[in-house]
Amino acid sequence: LHWALWLGGAGSMTAMHVDYQDFTFLHVVEGVKRLVLIPPEFNFSCAPQPPRRPTSCWTGLDILSWRSPLTVELTLRAGDGLVFPPGYWHAAENLEPTV
């Protein structure tokens, strides 16, 4: 089992990546978070990462300002949750302070 608590101020972001876990769930406790997702059939290269047990593949690409027919955009508010479909690339932006 792997879990993380993400806290961020307005305007903070998480770059595009794909999680290696089969099950990823995101729940917004407080605030508003914008998510951009790309289906797994689109393959991107992983950026070099520090040596440790990797849990994600990070691309270094900015999809938050990239508009494309392949992206799906969602907004999660306090109380909302999302189970990420396996293999989906995603990035996040906090539109206000978010837990």
Summary of the structure (lengths in Angstrom):
residues: 99
radius of gyration: 13.1
end to end distance: 20.3
largest distance: 35.4
contacts: 231
relative contact order: 0.44
helix: 0%
strand: 39%
